[in-house]
Amino acid sequence: MKEGPVSTEVTLETEAGEKIVSSITTTSAKNLGLKEGKTAYAVIKASSVMVAVD
């Protein structure tokens, strides 16, 4: 986790070793009690994902 004053970057690792990275509010991270090594899960809801390079 990379905690900032407003947002926190959270990285979850699946059993297969894939990493899911999300940015949530620091308040939400604290309310969830997120800590390194604690079990958590992701709920993914997206209508589109855009990736681009130059």
N, C-alpha and C positions, 0 to 999 in steps of 0.2 A: 504494500500500500504506500502511496505517496500522498500524504495529507497536506492540504493547503488550508488557508484561512476560510475559503468559501467552498472549494470542491476537493474531492479526494479521488485519486485514480486507484481502482481496485482491480487486481488481477486474480482470476480464479483459474485453477488448473484442473482439468478433467482427469479421470482415471487413466485415460489413454495418453495423457501428456499434453493435450492441446491447451492453449491459454486463451481465456476470454478476458478482455480488458474493458472496463466500463468507468465512466466518470459520473460520480454521484455527489450530492451535497455532503459536506463534512458533517452537518447536523444529522443527516440520514445515516451515515457511516457510524456515528457515535450512538444513535438510537438503536441501531442493529447490533451494537456491541462487536463490530468487526475487529478482528485482531489477526496478525500473522499466524497461520496454522489452524485457525478455527474453520470448521466445516460450514460452508455456505453454498447456496445454489443460485443459478441465474434463471430468470424468466425472460425469454427473448421474444420481443414483439416488434417487428419492423415491417413496414410496407415496402421499404427499399433500402439497399445498401449501396453506397457509391464509393468506389476506389479509383483513384486516378494518379497518373504520373505524367511528367513532362517528357 
